Amino acid sequence: MTGTHDGPVENLDRGPLDRAEIPARVARDIPAGAYVNLGIGQPTSVADHLDVDAGVTLHTENGMLGMGRIADAERGDVVDPDLINAGKQPVTETPGASYFHHADSFAMMRGGHLDVCVLGAFQVSATGDLANWSTGEKGAIPAVGGAMDLAIGAKRIYVIMTLFAKDGTPKLVPQCSYPLTGVGCVTRLYTDHALFAIEPDGVRVVETWGSSVADLAARLDVPLVD
């Protein structure tokens, strides 16, 4: 491991993060006492890594505050098919959990009441634009859901995605080529190779896994600032 408190931490003694490790890294950065929405897909796994004593309250757009982890009967959880997250997965509830109308849930999202939202993405731009609902391909099924409301309503947007597509092209790009979900909304990007902070003066590397900052700079078309 290299780096200082002023610069990026380079974890060169290991490979990239796997699918379970990325949500765990996100969970470390969720502030105590925060109200947080977890998007469909990989972001839902963040719930499994949150400190139960940190007072984080999870929100679901289908109308719940106080969501817990994904319900698993093998762990002894009660699996209630009527108690689900926005991805239709059965979830647990934490003490004090509450339920409300879908419209009230969207009012919370649009009204700036969420501290953090964690979303997946197809692309993120160097200026924090988010594309996560459609690849724009003919016949592709759009899946915008509440992502646009969350992108503009949450105080901070954290994104989880792989840094490179299967063909090796970067998904952190100078400008998104896919239809946008939100403009200038992403504050942090968590990938298998690195954690990036998207700031007014550019993209800054916070931490890497299996790659140096120089390695990443050579593979990305986005300038990385110190």
C-alpha positions as CSV (number, residue, x, y, z in Angstrom):
1,M,0.0,0.0,0.0
2,T,1.3,3.4,-0.9
3,G,0.0,7.0,-0.6
4,T,-0.3,9.7,2.1
5,H,-3.2,11.5,3.8
6,D,-2.8,14.1,1.1
7,G,-2.7,11.8,-1.9
8,P,-4.3,8.6,-3.2
9,V,-3.8,5.3,-1.5
10,E,-2.5,2.7,-4.0
11,N,-3.2,-0.9,-3.0
12,L,-0.7,-2.6,-5.3
13,D,-0.4,-5.8,-3.4
14,R,-3.7,-7.2,-4.6
15,G,-6.0,-7.2,-7.6
16,P,-9.2,-5.2,-8.3
17,L,-12.1,-5.4,-5.9
18,D,-14.7,-8.1,-6.5
19,R,-18.5,-7.5,-6.6
20,A,-18.9,-8.0,-2.8
21,E,-15.9,-5.7,-1.9
22,I,-17.1,-2.7,-3.8
23,P,-20.4,-2.3,-1.7
24,A,-18.4,-2.9,1.4
25,R,-16.1,0.0,0.5
26,V,-19.1,2.2,-0.2
27,A,-20.5,1.4,3.3
28,R,-17.4,2.7,4.9
29,D,-18.1,6.2,3.5
30,I,-21.8,6.4,4.6
31,P,-21.9,9.0,7.3
32,A,-23.4,8.0,10.7
33,G,-27.0,9.1,11.1
34,A,-27.5,9.5,7.3
35,Y,-30.7,8.9,5.4
36,V,-29.7,6.8,2.4
37,N,-31.4,5.3,-0.7
38,L,-29.8,2.2,-2.3
39,G,-30.5,1.7,-6.0
40,I,-31.5,-1.5,-7.7
41,G,-28.8,-4.1,-8.3
42,Q,-25.4,-4.1,-6.7
43,P,-26.1,-1.0,-4.5
44,T,-28.6,-3.0,-2.5
45,S,-25.7,-5.0,-1.1
46,V,-24.4,-1.9,0.7
47,A,-27.0,-2.7,3.4
48,D,-25.2,-5.9,4.3
49,H,-22.1,-3.9,5.3
50,L,-23.5,-1.0,7.3
51,D,-22.7,-0.7,11.0
52,V,-26.0,-1.3,12.7
53,D,-24.9,1.1,15.5
54,A,-24.2,4.0,13.1
55,G,-27.8,5.1,13.0
56,V,-28.1,5.0,9.2
57,T,-31.7,4.9,8.0
58,L,-32.3,3.3,4.6
59,H,-35.1,4.6,2.3
60,T,-36.8,2.7,-0.5
61,E,-38.7,4.6,-3.2
62,N,-41.6,2.2,-3.0
63,G,-42.4,3.6,0.4
64,M,-40.3,2.5,3.4
65,L,-37.9,4.0,5.9
66,G,-35.9,1.7,8.1
67,M,-35.1,-1.0,5.5
68,G,-32.6,-3.6,6.6
69,R,-30.6,-6.1,4.6
70,I,-31.9,-8.5,2.0
71,A,-34.0,-11.1,3.8
72,D,-32.4,-14.6,3.9
73,A,-34.3,-17.5,5.4
74,E,-31.0,-19.4,5.8
75,R,-29.8,-16.6,8.2
76,G,-33.1,-16.9,10.1
77,D,-34.7,-13.8,8.6
78,V,-38.5,-13.7,8.1
79,V,-39.1,-13.6,4.4
80,D,-42.2,-11.6,3.8
81,P,-43.1,-11.2,0.0
82,D,-45.0,-8.1,0.9
83,L,-42.0,-6.4,2.5
84,I,-39.8,-5.6,-0.5
85,N,-37.3,-3.0,-1.8
86,A,-37.6,-1.2,-5.1
87,G,-36.0,-4.1,-6.8
88,K,-38.8,-6.4,-5.5
89,Q,-36.4,-8.3,-3.2
90,P,-37.7,-9.3,0.2
91,V,-36.0,-7.2,2.9
92,T,-35.7,-7.1,6.7
93,E,-36.8,-4.1,8.7
94,T,-35.0,-2.2,11.5
95,P,-36.6,-1.0,14.7
96,G,-38.8,1.9,14.1
97,A,-39.4,1.1,10.4
98,S,-42.3,2.9,8.8
99,Y,-44.3,2.7,5.6
100,F,-46.0,5.3,3.5
101,H,-47.6,6.1,0.1
102,H,-45.4,6.0,-3.0
103,A,-46.1,9.7,-3.6
104,D,-44.8,10.6,-0.1
105,S,-41.7,8.6,-0.8
106,F,-41.0,10.5,-4.0
107,A,-41.6,13.8,-2.1
108,M,-38.8,12.8,0.2
109,M,-36.6,12.0,-2.8
110,R,-37.3,15.3,-4.6
111,G,-37.4,17.5,-1.5
112,G,-33.7,17.1,-0.6
113,H,-34.3,14.9,2.4
114,L,-31.9,12.1,1.5
115,D,-28.2,12.5,2.4
116,V,-26.8,9.9,0.1
117,C,-28.1,7.8,-2.8
118,V,-26.1,4.9,-4.1
119,L,-26.8,4.0,-7.8
120,G,-25.4,1.8,-10.5
121,A,-24.4,3.3,-13.9
122,F,-23.5,2.5,-17.5
123,Q,-21.4,5.7,-17.7
124,V,-20.2,8.6,-15.6
125,S,-18.7,11.7,-17.1
126,A,-15.7,13.7,-15.8
127,T,-18.1,16.4,-14.8
128,G,-20.4,14.1,-12.8
129,D,-23.1,13.4,-15.4
130,L,-24.8,10.1,-14.8
131,A,-26.2,7.7,-17.5
132,N,-27.8,4.6,-15.9
133,W,-31.2,4.0,-17.4
134,S,-30.6,3.1,-21.1
135,T,-27.8,2.3,-23.4
136,G,-29.8,3.8,-26.2
137,E,-29.6,0.6,-28.2
138,K,-32.5,-0.3,-30.5
139,G,-34.8,-2.6,-28.7
140,A,-33.2,-2.0,-25.3
141,I,-35.7,-1.9,-22.4
142,P,-35.4,1.5,-20.6
143,A,-35.4,1.2,-16.8
144,V,-35.4,4.8,-15.4
145,G,-37.5,4.1,-12.3
146,G,-36.9,6.8,-9.7
147,A,-33.3,7.4,-10.7
148,M,-33.8,10.8,-12.2
149,D,-35.6,11.9,-9.0
150,L,-32.8,10.5,-6.8
151,A,-30.1,12.1,-9.0
152,I,-31.4,15.6,-8.5
153,G,-32.9,15.2,-5.0
154,A,-30.2,13.4,-2.9
155,K,-27.4,15.6,-1.5
156,R,-24.7,13.2,-2.6
157,I,-24.7,10.6,-5.3
158,Y,-22.3,7.6,-5.0
159,V,-22.1,5.4,-8.0
160,I,-21.0,1.7,-8.2
161,M,-19.9,0.3,-11.5
162,T,-17.0,-1.6,-13.2
163,L,-14.4,0.9,-14.5
164,F,-14.1,-0.8,-17.9
165,A,-16.6,-2.5,-20.2
166,K,-16.1,-6.1,-21.4
167,D,-14.3,-4.8,-24.5
168,G,-12.0,-2.8,-22.3
169,T,-13.4,0.7,-23.0
170,P,-13.6,3.0,-20.0
171,K,-17.0,3.7,-18.5
172,L,-15.6,6.9,-16.8
173,V,-15.7,9.2,-19.9
174,P,-15.1,12.8,-20.8
175,Q,-18.8,13.0,-22.0
176,C,-21.5,10.4,-21.7
177,S,-22.7,8.9,-25.0
178,Y,-25.7,7.2,-23.4
179,P,-29.0,9.1,-22.5
180,L,-28.4,11.1,-19.3
181,T,-30.1,10.4,-16.0
182,G,-28.7,13.5,-14.2
183,V,-26.3,16.3,-15.0
184,G,-23.3,17.0,-12.7
185,C,-24.8,15.0,-9.9
186,V,-22.2,12.3,-9.1
187,T,-19.9,13.1,-6.3
188,R,-18.1,9.7,-5.8
189,L,-17.5,6.8,-8.2
190,Y,-16.7,3.4,-6.7
191,T,-15.2,0.9,-9.2
192,D,-13.3,-2.4,-9.1
193,H,-10.0,-0.6,-9.9
194,A,-10.3,2.7,-8.1
195,L,-12.4,5.1,-6.0
196,F,-12.8,8.5,-7.7
197,A,-14.0,11.8,-6.2
198,I,-15.6,14.1,-8.8
199,E,-14.9,17.6,-7.8
200,P,-15.3,21.1,-9.4
201,D,-11.7,21.1,-10.6
202,G,-11.8,17.6,-12.0
203,V,-11.6,13.9,-11.2
204,R,-9.3,12.9,-8.3
205,V,-8.2,9.4,-7.4
206,V,-8.8,8.6,-3.7
207,E,-7.8,4.9,-3.7
208,T,-6.8,2.2,-6.1
209,W,-6.7,-1.6,-6.1
210,G,-4.3,-3.5,-8.3
211,S,-3.4,-0.5,-10.4
212,S,-1.4,2.6,-9.9
213,V,-2.7,6.1,-10.6
214,A,-0.3,6.2,-13.6
215,D,-1.7,2.9,-14.9
216,L,-5.2,4.3,-14.7
217,A,-4.2,7.6,-16.3
218,A,-2.8,5.7,-19.3
219,R,-6.1,3.8,-19.8
220,L,-8.6,6.6,-19.3
221,D,-9.4,9.5,-21.5
222,V,-10.3,11.6,-18.5
223,P,-7.5,13.8,-16.9
224,L,-6.9,12.9,-13.3
225,V,-6.1,15.8,-11.0
226,D,-3.8,15.8,-7.9
